[in-house]
Amino acid sequence: MTFNFFAKKDALGKLGLSSLQKCTAAIRVLAYGIAADTVDEYLRLGESTTRKCLENFVE
């Protein structure tokens, strides 16, 4: 399964997370060596989403 950095619309037509939020989460985890759930408060991403972003960013 591929996970992209583009914002998608949900069933209600609202845009999801921006590519900036996703890339920032991955960079923060790599740069600071913090856990994936730590960026949840700052960027409003869940742990699993942060982990997927990090995997995609590293690839």
Predicted model as a PDB file, atoms N, CA, C, CB and O in Angstrom, pLDDT in the B-factor column:
MODEL        1                                                                  
ATOM      1  N   MET A   1       0.840  -1.182   0.000  1.00 48.00           N  
ATOM      2  CA  MET A   1       0.000   0.000   0.000  1.00 48.00           C  
ATOM      3  C   MET A   1       0.884   1.245   0.000  1.00 48.00           C  
ATOM      4  CB  MET A   1      -0.955  -0.001   1.218  1.00 48.00           C  
ATOM      5  O   MET A   1       1.816   1.351   0.797  1.00 48.00           O  
ATOM      6  N   THR A   2       0.596   2.156  -0.869  1.00 54.00           N  
ATOM      7  CA  THR A   2       1.355   3.399  -0.898  1.00 54.00           C  
ATOM      8  C   THR A   2       0.616   4.467  -0.112  1.00 54.00           C  
ATOM      9  CB  THR A   2       1.597   3.862  -2.348  1.00 54.00           C  
ATOM     10  O   THR A   2      -0.615   4.499  -0.078  1.00 54.00           O  
ATOM     11  N   PHE A   3       1.368   5.317   0.502  1.00 60.00           N  
ATOM     12  CA  PHE A   3       0.817   6.404   1.297  1.00 60.00           C  
ATOM     13  C   PHE A   3       1.422   7.685   0.762  1.00 60.00           C  
ATOM     14  CB  PHE A   3       1.108   6.220   2.832  1.00 60.00           C  
ATOM     15  O   PHE A   3       2.632   7.890   0.862  1.00 60.00           O  
ATOM     16  N   ASN A   4       0.601   8.541   0.201  1.00 65.00           N  
ATOM     17  CA  ASN A   4       1.142   9.744  -0.421  1.00 65.00           C  
ATOM     18  C   ASN A   4       1.058  10.941   0.518  1.00 65.00           C  
ATOM     19  CB  ASN A   4       0.402  10.045  -1.716  1.00 65.00           C  
ATOM     20  O   ASN A   4       0.418  10.889   1.568  1.00 65.00           O  
ATOM     21  N   PHE A   5       1.709  12.000   0.122  1.00 64.00           N  
ATOM     22  CA  PHE A   5       1.739  13.223   0.913  1.00 64.00           C  
ATOM     23  C   PHE A   5       0.691  14.232   0.461  1.00 64.00           C  
ATOM     24  CB  PHE A   5       3.109  13.848   0.843  1.00 64.00           C  
ATOM     25  O   PHE A   5       0.753  15.394   0.863  1.00 64.00           O  
ATOM     26  N   PHE A   6      -0.264  13.823  -0.358  1.00 69.00           N  
ATOM     27  CA  PHE A   6      -1.273  14.748  -0.852  1.00 69.00           C  
ATOM     28  C   PHE A   6      -2.516  14.711   0.020  1.00 69.00           C  
ATOM     29  CB  PHE A   6      -1.632  14.423  -2.297  1.00 69.00           C  
ATOM     30  O   PHE A   6      -2.888  13.659   0.540  1.00 69.00           O  
ATOM     31  N   ALA A   7      -3.158  15.861   0.178  1.00 70.00           N  
ATOM     32  CA  ALA A   7      -4.400  15.933   0.943  1.00 70.00           C  
ATOM     33  C   ALA A   7      -5.535  15.369   0.097  1.00 70.00           C  
ATOM     34  CB  ALA A   7      -4.708  17.398   1.379  1.00 70.00           C  
ATOM     35  O   ALA A   7      -5.651  15.667  -1.092  1.00 70.00           O  
ATOM     36  N   LYS A   8      -6.365  14.554   0.729  1.00 73.00           N  
ATOM     37  CA  LYS A   8      -7.509  13.970   0.037  1.00 73.00           C  
ATOM     38  C   LYS A   8      -8.792  14.444   0.698  1.00 73.00           C  
ATOM     39  CB  LYS A   8      -7.431  12.423   0.039  1.00 73.00           C  
ATOM     40  O   LYS A   8      -8.785  14.850   1.860  1.00 73.00           O  
ATOM     41  N   LYS A   9      -9.873  14.393  -0.027  1.00 76.00           N  
ATOM     42  CA  LYS A   9     -11.171  14.747   0.537  1.00 76.00           C  
ATOM     43  C   LYS A   9     -11.803  13.514   1.173  1.00 76.00           C  
ATOM     44  CB  LYS A   9     -12.102  15.342  -0.550  1.00 76.00           C  
ATOM     45  O   LYS A   9     -11.657  12.397   0.677  1.00 76.00           O  
ATOM     46  N   ASP A  10     -12.511  13.738   2.282  1.00 71.00           N  
ATOM     47  CA  ASP A  10     -13.214  12.636   2.919  1.00 71.00           C  
ATOM     48  C   ASP A  10     -14.625  12.535   2.359  1.00 71.00           C  
ATOM     49  CB  ASP A  10     -13.247  12.818   4.447  1.00 71.00           C  
ATOM     50  O   ASP A  10     -14.948  13.196   1.372  1.00 71.00           O  
ATOM     51  N   ALA A  11     -15.463  11.721   2.973  1.00 78.00           N  
ATOM     52  CA  ALA A  11     -16.812  11.491   2.477  1.00 78.00           C  
ATOM     53  C   ALA A  11     -17.670  12.766   2.504  1.00 78.00           C  
ATOM     54  CB  ALA A  11     -17.481  10.402   3.297  1.00 78.00           C  
ATOM     55  O   ALA A  11     -18.605  12.896   1.715  1.00 78.00           O  
ATOM     56  N   LEU A  12     -17.361  13.689   3.392  1.00 82.00           N  
ATOM     57  CA  LEU A  12     -18.115  14.937   3.492  1.00 82.00           C  
ATOM     58  C   LEU A  12     -17.568  16.038   2.589  1.00 82.00           C  
ATOM     59  CB  LEU A  12     -18.118  15.416   4.918  1.00 82.00           C  
ATOM     60  O   LEU A  12     -18.140  17.125   2.506  1.00 82.00           O  
ATOM     61  N   GLY A  13     -16.448  15.748   1.911  1.00 81.00           N  
ATOM     62  CA  GLY A  13     -15.859  16.731   1.028  1.00 81.00           C  
ATOM     63  C   GLY A  13     -14.839  17.634   1.692  1.00 81.00           C  
ATOM     64  O   GLY A  13     -14.326  18.557   1.059  1.00 81.00           O  
ATOM     65  N   LYS A  14     -14.534  17.382   2.974  1.00 81.00           N  
ATOM     66  CA  LYS A  14     -13.532  18.177   3.682  1.00 81.00           C  
ATOM     67  C   LYS A  14     -12.145  17.660   3.350  1.00 81.00           C  
ATOM     68  CB  LYS A  14     -13.774  18.141   5.208  1.00 81.00           C  
ATOM     69  O   LYS A  14     -11.933  16.453   3.236  1.00 81.00           O  
ATOM     70  N   LEU A  15     -11.195  18.585   3.195  1.00 80.00           N  
ATOM     71  CA  LEU A  15      -9.823  18.192   2.941  1.00 80.00           C  
ATOM     72  C   LEU A  15      -9.204  17.590   4.199  1.00 80.00           C  
ATOM     73  CB  LEU A  15      -9.000  19.391   2.456  1.00 80.00           C  
ATOM     74  O   LEU A  15      -9.479  18.026   5.317  1.00 80.00           O  
ATOM     75  N   GLY A  16      -8.378  16.597   3.992  1.00 76.00           N  
ATOM     76  CA  GLY A  16      -7.686  15.951   5.098  1.00 76.00           C  
ATOM     77  C   GLY A  16      -6.430  16.713   5.466  1.00 76.00           C  
ATOM     78  O   GLY A  16      -6.355  17.931   5.305  1.00 76.00           O  
ATOM     79  N   LEU A  17      -5.458  15.991   5.957  1.00 80.00           N  
ATOM     80  CA  LEU A  17      -4.204  16.588   6.377  1.00 80.00           C  
ATOM     81  C   LEU A  17      -3.422  17.108   5.178  1.00 80.00           C  
ATOM     82  CB  LEU A  17      -3.371  15.578   7.156  1.00 80.00           C  
ATOM     83  O   LEU A  17      -3.424  16.494   4.112  1.00 80.00           O  
ATOM     84  N   SER A  18      -2.764  18.225   5.356  1.00 81.00           N  
ATOM     85  CA  SER A  18      -1.993  18.806   4.259  1.00 81.00           C  
ATOM     86  C   SER A  18      -0.647  18.091   4.133  1.00 81.00           C  
ATOM     87  CB  SER A  18      -1.784  20.326   4.481  1.00 81.00           C  
ATOM     88  O   SER A  18      -0.189  17.433   5.066  1.00 81.00           O  
ATOM     89  N   SER A  19      -0.033  18.231   2.979  1.00 83.00           N  
ATOM     90  CA  SER A  19       1.271  17.617   2.766  1.00 83.00           C  
ATOM     91  C   SER A  19       2.310  18.250   3.683  1.00 83.00           C  
ATOM     92  CB  SER A  19       1.699  17.752   1.296  1.00 83.00           C  
ATOM     93  O   SER A  19       3.258  17.581   4.092  1.00 83.00           O  
ATOM     94  N   LEU A  20       2.146  19.526   4.012  1.00 85.00           N  
ATOM     95  CA  LEU A  20       3.067  20.191   4.932  1.00 85.00           C  
ATOM     96  C   LEU A  20       3.008  19.559   6.315  1.00 85.00           C  
ATOM     97  CB  LEU A  20       2.747  21.682   5.022  1.00 85.00           C  
ATOM     98  O   LEU A  20       4.046  19.350   6.944  1.00 85.00           O  
ATOM     99  N   GLN A  21       1.799  19.252   6.799  1.00 84.00           N  
ATOM    100  CA  GLN A  21       1.661  18.598   8.096  1.00 84.00           C  
ATOM    101  C   GLN A  21       2.329  17.230   8.090  1.00 84.00           C  
ATOM    102  CB  GLN A  21       0.184  18.461   8.472  1.00 84.00           C  
ATOM    103  O   GLN A  21       3.011  16.864   9.047  1.00 84.00           O  
ATOM    104  N   LYS A  22       2.135  16.479   7.020  1.00 85.00           N  
ATOM    105  CA  LYS A  22       2.687  15.133   6.939  1.00 85.00           C  
ATOM    106  C   LYS A  22       4.210  15.151   6.883  1.00 85.00           C  
ATOM    107  CB  LYS A  22       2.131  14.412   5.724  1.00 85.00           C  
ATOM    108  O   LYS A  22       4.863  14.378   7.583  1.00 85.00           O  
ATOM    109  N   CYS A  23       4.778  16.022   6.062  1.00 87.00           N  
ATOM    110  CA  CYS A  23       6.235  16.112   5.952  1.00 87.00           C  
ATOM    111  C   CYS A  23       6.849  16.643   7.248  1.00 87.00           C  
ATOM    112  CB  CYS A  23       6.628  17.016   4.771  1.00 87.00           C  
ATOM    113  O   CYS A  23       7.898  16.163   7.680  1.00 87.00           O  
ATOM    114  N   THR A  24       6.207  17.622   7.863  1.00 88.00           N  
ATOM    115  CA  THR A  24       6.708  18.174   9.113  1.00 88.00           C  
ATOM    116  C   THR A  24       6.739  17.116  10.201  1.00 88.00           C  
ATOM    117  CB  THR A  24       5.856  19.355   9.553  1.00 88.00           C  
ATOM    118  O   THR A  24       7.688  17.063  10.985  1.00 88.00           O  
ATOM    119  N   ALA A  25       5.726  16.280  10.262  1.00 89.00           N  
ATOM    120  CA  ALA A  25       5.695  15.209  11.261  1.00 89.00           C  
ATOM    121  C   ALA A  25       6.867  14.256  11.061  1.00 89.00           C  
ATOM    122  CB  ALA A  25       4.364  14.438  11.188  1.00 89.00           C  
ATOM    123  O   ALA A  25       7.544  13.894  12.023  1.00 89.00           O  
ATOM    124  N   ALA A  26       7.108  13.848   9.820  1.00 90.00           N  
ATOM    125  CA  ALA A  26       8.203  12.925   9.532  1.00 90.00           C  
ATOM    126  C   ALA A  26       9.549  13.552   9.875  1.00 90.00           C  
ATOM    127  CB  ALA A  26       8.176  12.507   8.060  1.00 90.00           C  
ATOM    128  O   ALA A  26      10.409  12.885  10.450  1.00 90.00           O  
ATOM    129  N   ILE A  27       9.744  14.808   9.535  1.00 91.00           N  
ATOM    130  CA  ILE A  27      11.013  15.480   9.801  1.00 91.00           C  
ATOM    131  C   ILE A  27      11.228  15.658  11.299  1.00 91.00           C  
ATOM    132  CB  ILE A  27      11.059  16.840   9.094  1.00 91.00           C  
ATOM    133  O   ILE A  27      12.346  15.490  11.786  1.00 91.00           O  
ATOM    134  N   ARG A  28      10.179  15.994  12.031  1.00 90.00           N  
ATOM    135  CA  ARG A  28      10.310  16.170  13.478  1.00 90.00           C  
ATOM    136  C   ARG A  28      10.677  14.867  14.170  1.00 90.00           C  
ATOM    137  CB  ARG A  28       9.016  16.717  14.063  1.00 90.00           C  
ATOM    138  O   ARG A  28      11.504  14.864  15.082  1.00 90.00           O  
ATOM    139  N   VAL A  29      10.076  13.766  13.751  1.00 91.00           N  
ATOM    140  CA  VAL A  29      10.389  12.469  14.346  1.00 91.00           C  
ATOM    141  C   VAL A  29      11.848  12.113  14.069  1.00 91.00           C  
ATOM    142  CB  VAL A  29       9.445  11.369  13.797  1.00 91.00           C  
ATOM    143  O   VAL A  29      12.551  11.642  14.963  1.00 91.00           O  
ATOM    144  N   LEU A  30      12.307  12.335  12.842  1.00 92.00           N  
ATOM    145  CA  LEU A  30      13.698  12.029  12.505  1.00 92.00           C  
ATOM    146  C   LEU A  30      14.685  12.978  13.186  1.00 92.00           C  
ATOM    147  CB  LEU A  30      13.889  12.088  11.000  1.00 92.00           C  
ATOM    148  O   LEU A  30      15.707  12.539  13.713  1.00 92.00           O  
ATOM    149  N   ALA A  31      14.385  14.264  13.175  1.00 93.00           N  
ATOM    150  CA  ALA A  31      15.323  15.260  13.692  1.00 93.00           C  
ATOM    151  C   ALA A  31      15.473  15.198  15.208  1.00 93.00           C  
ATOM    152  CB  ALA A  31      14.877  16.641  13.287  1.00 93.00           C  
ATOM    153  O   ALA A  31      16.584  15.289  15.730  1.00 93.00           O  
ATOM    154  N   TYR A  32      14.365  15.046  15.908  1.00 92.00           N  
ATOM    155  CA  TYR A  32      14.404  15.094  17.361  1.00 92.00           C  
ATOM    156  C   TYR A  32      14.444  13.713  18.000  1.00 92.00           C  
ATOM    157  CB  TYR A  32      13.218  15.849  17.873  1.00 92.00           C  
ATOM    158  O   TYR A  32      14.672  13.606  19.205  1.00 92.00           O  
ATOM    159  N   GLY A  33      14.229  12.666  17.233  1.00 91.00           N  
ATOM    160  CA  GLY A  33      14.237  11.321  17.782  1.00 91.00           C  
ATOM    161  C   GLY A  33      13.099  11.074  18.756  1.00 91.00           C  
ATOM    162  O   GLY A  33      13.249  10.329  19.725  1.00 91.00           O  
ATOM    163  N   ILE A  34      11.963  11.701  18.492  1.00 88.00           N  
ATOM    164  CA  ILE A  34      10.818  11.576  19.390  1.00 88.00           C  
ATOM    165  C   ILE A  34       9.890  10.466  18.916  1.00 88.00           C  
ATOM    166  CB  ILE A  34      10.054  12.907  19.482  1.00 88.00           C  
ATOM    167  O   ILE A  34       9.980  10.006  17.778  1.00 88.00           O  
ATOM    168  N   ALA A  35       9.005  10.045  19.800  1.00 88.00           N  
ATOM    169  CA  ALA A  35       8.035   9.013  19.455  1.00 88.00           C  
ATOM    170  C   ALA A  35       6.990   9.570  18.498  1.00 88.00           C  
ATOM    171  CB  ALA A  35       7.362   8.455  20.720  1.00 88.00           C  
ATOM    172  O   ALA A  35       6.741  10.775  18.460  1.00 88.00           O  
ATOM    173  N   ALA A  36       6.386   8.676  17.730  1.00 85.00           N  
ATOM    174  CA  ALA A  36       5.414   9.101  16.716  1.00 85.00           C  
ATOM    175  C   ALA A  36       4.183   9.756  17.327  1.00 85.00           C  
ATOM    176  CB  ALA A  36       4.989   7.915  15.877  1.00 85.00           C  
ATOM    177  O   ALA A  36       3.580  10.629  16.703  1.00 85.00           O  
ATOM    178  N   ASP A  37       3.802   9.356  18.530  1.00 83.00           N  
ATOM    179  CA  ASP A  37       2.600   9.939  19.132  1.00 83.00           C  
ATOM    180  C   ASP A  37       2.855  11.314  19.749  1.00 83.00           C  
ATOM    181  CB  ASP A  37       2.053   9.005  20.189  1.00 83.00           C  
ATOM    182  O   ASP A  37       1.904  11.979  20.161  1.00 83.00           O  
ATOM    183  N   THR A  38       4.103  11.752  19.823  1.00 83.00           N  
ATOM    184  CA  THR A  38       4.430  13.060  20.390  1.00 83.00           C  
ATOM    185  C   THR A  38       3.990  14.196  19.485  1.00 83.00           C  
ATOM    186  CB  THR A  38       5.919  13.161  20.649  1.00 83.00           C  
ATOM    187  O   THR A  38       3.619  15.262  19.976  1.00 83.00           O  
ATOM    188  N   VAL A  39       4.022  13.990  18.167  1.00 80.00           N  
ATOM    189  CA  VAL A  39       3.646  15.071  17.245  1.00 80.00           C  
ATOM    190  C   VAL A  39       2.135  15.242  17.154  1.00 80.00           C  
ATOM    191  CB  VAL A  39       4.216  14.802  15.856  1.00 80.00           C  
ATOM    192  O   VAL A  39       1.655  16.161  16.490  1.00 80.00           O  
ATOM    193  N   ASP A  40       1.386  14.370  17.811  1.00 78.00           N  
ATOM    194  CA  ASP A  40      -0.076  14.443  17.777  1.00 78.00           C  
ATOM    195  C   ASP A  40      -0.587  15.776  18.306  1.00 78.00           C  
ATOM    196  CB  ASP A  40      -0.679  13.303  18.584  1.00 78.00           C  
ATOM    197  O   ASP A  40      -1.469  16.384  17.700  1.00 78.00           O  
ATOM    198  N   GLU A  41      -0.051  16.232  19.414  1.00 77.00           N  
ATOM    199  CA  GLU A  41      -0.527  17.470  20.025  1.00 77.00           C  
ATOM    200  C   GLU A  41      -0.200  18.693  19.173  1.00 77.00           C  
ATOM    201  CB  GLU A  41       0.075  17.633  21.408  1.00 77.00           C  
ATOM    202  O   GLU A  41      -1.005  19.619  19.075  1.00 77.00           O  
ATOM    203  N   TYR A  42       0.968  18.695  18.565  1.00 76.00           N  
ATOM    204  CA  TYR A  42       1.413  19.868  17.813  1.00 76.00           C  
ATOM    205  C   TYR A  42       0.811  19.929  16.411  1.00 76.00           C  
ATOM    206  CB  TYR A  42       2.924  19.874  17.718  1.00 76.00           C  
ATOM    207  O   TYR A  42       0.377  20.992  15.965  1.00 76.00           O  
ATOM    208  N   LEU A  43       0.784  18.794  15.717  1.00 77.00           N  
ATOM    209  CA  LEU A  43       0.368  18.795  14.315  1.00 77.00           C  
ATOM    210  C   LEU A  43      -0.998  18.169  14.063  1.00 77.00           C  
ATOM    211  CB  LEU A  43       1.382  18.079  13.502  1.00 77.00           C  
ATOM    212  O   LEU A  43      -1.477  18.187  12.929  1.00 77.00           O  
ATOM    213  N   ARG A  44      -1.623  17.626  15.072  1.00 79.00           N  
ATOM    214  CA  ARG A  44      -2.936  16.999  14.954  1.00 79.00           C  
ATOM    215  C   ARG A  44      -2.928  15.764  14.051  1.00 79.00           C  
ATOM    216  CB  ARG A  44      -3.931  18.002  14.427  1.00 79.00           C  
ATOM    217  O   ARG A  44      -3.852  15.548  13.267  1.00 79.00           O  
ATOM    218  N   LEU A  45      -1.878  14.966  14.176  1.00 83.00           N  
ATOM    219  CA  LEU A  45      -1.783  13.701  13.459  1.00 83.00           C  
ATOM    220  C   LEU A  45      -1.799  12.571  14.468  1.00 83.00           C  
ATOM    221  CB  LEU A  45      -0.505  13.642  12.579  1.00 83.00           C  
ATOM    222  O   LEU A  45      -1.268  12.703  15.570  1.00 83.00           O  
ATOM    223  N   GLY A  46      -2.400  11.479  14.095  1.00 85.00           N  
ATOM    224  CA  GLY A  46      -2.387  10.305  14.941  1.00 85.00           C  
ATOM    225  C   GLY A  46      -1.064   9.569  14.817  1.00 85.00           C  
ATOM    226  O   GLY A  46      -0.273   9.831  13.912  1.00 85.00           O  
ATOM    227  N   GLU A  47      -0.839   8.652  15.732  1.00 88.00           N  
ATOM    228  CA  GLU A  47       0.412   7.906  15.741  1.00 88.00           C  
ATOM    229  C   GLU A  47       0.586   7.070  14.482  1.00 88.00           C  
ATOM    230  CB  GLU A  47       0.476   7.016  16.960  1.00 88.00           C  
ATOM    231  O   GLU A  47       1.674   7.038  13.906  1.00 88.00           O  
ATOM    232  N   SER A  48      -0.469   6.395  14.051  1.00 88.00           N  
ATOM    233  CA  SER A  48      -0.348   5.539  12.869  1.00 88.00           C  
ATOM    234  C   SER A  48      -0.118   6.364  11.600  1.00 88.00           C  
ATOM    235  CB  SER A  48      -1.604   4.675  12.711  1.00 88.00           C  
ATOM    236  O   SER A  48       0.628   5.945  10.715  1.00 88.00           O  
ATOM    237  N   THR A  49      -0.749   7.519  11.509  1.00 86.00           N  
ATOM    238  CA  THR A  49      -0.542   8.392  10.351  1.00 86.00           C  
ATOM    239  C   THR A  49       0.886   8.918  10.333  1.00 86.00           C  
ATOM    240  CB  THR A  49      -1.543   9.565  10.365  1.00 86.00           C  
ATOM    241  O   THR A  49       1.519   8.974   9.279  1.00 86.00           O  
ATOM    242  N   THR A  50       1.392   9.301  11.494  1.00 89.00           N  
ATOM    243  CA  THR A  50       2.765   9.784  11.587  1.00 89.00           C  
ATOM    244  C   THR A  50       3.741   8.691  11.175  1.00 89.00           C  
ATOM    245  CB  THR A  50       3.075  10.266  13.012  1.00 89.00           C  
ATOM    246  O   THR A  50       4.713   8.950  10.466  1.00 89.00           O  
ATOM    247  N   ARG A  51       3.477   7.469  11.622  1.00 90.00           N  
ATOM    248  CA  ARG A  51       4.354   6.354  11.278  1.00 90.00           C  
ATOM    249  C   ARG A  51       4.352   6.095   9.773  1.00 90.00           C  
ATOM    250  CB  ARG A  51       3.927   5.091  12.031  1.00 90.00           C  
ATOM    251  O   ARG A  51       5.403   5.844   9.184  1.00 90.00           O  
ATOM    252  N   LYS A  52       3.173   6.155   9.149  1.00 89.00           N  
ATOM    253  CA  LYS A  52       3.081   5.957   7.697  1.00 89.00           C  
ATOM    254  C   LYS A  52       3.798   7.078   6.945  1.00 89.00           C  
ATOM    255  CB  LYS A  52       1.605   5.885   7.256  1.00 89.00           C  
ATOM    256  O   LYS A  52       4.469   6.827   5.944  1.00 89.00           O  
ATOM    257  N   CYS A  53       3.658   8.300   7.423  1.00 87.00           N  
ATOM    258  CA  CYS A  53       4.347   9.434   6.802  1.00 87.00           C  
ATOM    259  C   CYS A  53       5.854   9.269   6.905  1.00 87.00           C  
ATOM    260  CB  CYS A  53       3.916  10.753   7.455  1.00 87.00           C  
ATOM    261  O   CYS A  53       6.585   9.547   5.955  1.00 87.00           O  
ATOM    262  N   LEU A  54       6.310   8.818   8.053  1.00 89.00           N  
ATOM    263  CA  LEU A  54       7.740   8.621   8.264  1.00 89.00           C  
ATOM    264  C   LEU A  54       8.265   7.536   7.333  1.00 89.00           C  
ATOM    265  CB  LEU A  54       8.029   8.254   9.732  1.00 89.00           C  
ATOM    266  O   LEU A  54       9.319   7.708   6.720  1.00 89.00           O  
ATOM    267  N   GLU A  55       7.555   6.434   7.217  1.00 90.00           N  
ATOM    268  CA  GLU A  55       7.975   5.360   6.305  1.00 90.00           C  
ATOM    269  C   GLU A  55       8.038   5.848   4.872  1.00 90.00           C  
ATOM    270  CB  GLU A  55       7.023   4.168   6.403  1.00 90.00           C  
ATOM    271  O   GLU A  55       8.990   5.539   4.155  1.00 90.00           O  
ATOM    272  N   ASN A  56       7.045   6.601   4.445  1.00 88.00           N  
ATOM    273  CA  ASN A  56       7.014   7.134   3.092  1.00 88.00           C  
ATOM    274  C   ASN A  56       8.151   8.139   2.869  1.00 88.00           C  
ATOM    275  CB  ASN A  56       5.659   7.794   2.816  1.00 88.00           C  
ATOM    276  O   ASN A  56       8.791   8.138   1.817  1.00 88.00           O  
ATOM    277  N   PHE A  57       8.390   8.979   3.852  1.00 87.00           N  
ATOM    278  CA  PHE A  57       9.440   9.997   3.752  1.00 87.00           C  
ATOM    279  C   PHE A  57      10.809   9.343   3.625  1.00 87.00           C  
ATOM    280  CB  PHE A  57       9.411  10.931   4.977  1.00 87.00           C  
ATOM    281  O   PHE A  57      11.643   9.798   2.842  1.00 87.00           O  
ATOM    282  N   VAL A  58      11.048   8.279   4.390  1.00 88.00           N  
ATOM    283  CA  VAL A  58      12.342   7.603   4.365  1.00 88.00           C  
ATOM    284  C   VAL A  58      12.558   6.879   3.035  1.00 88.00           C  
ATOM    285  CB  VAL A  58      12.447   6.611   5.530  1.00 88.00           C  
ATOM    286  O   VAL A  58      13.670   6.845   2.508  1.00 88.00           O  
ATOM    287  N   GLU A  59      11.489   6.308   2.505  1.00 86.00           N  
ATOM    288  CA  GLU A  59      11.610   5.615   1.211  1.00 86.00           C  
ATOM    289  C   GLU A  59      11.959   6.599   0.127  1.00 86.00           C  
ATOM    290  CB  GLU A  59      10.309   4.877   0.852  1.00 86.00           C  
ATOM    291  O   GLU A  59      12.105   6.213  -1.033  1.00 86.00           O  
TER     292      GLU A  59                                                      
ENDMDL                                                                          
END                                                                             
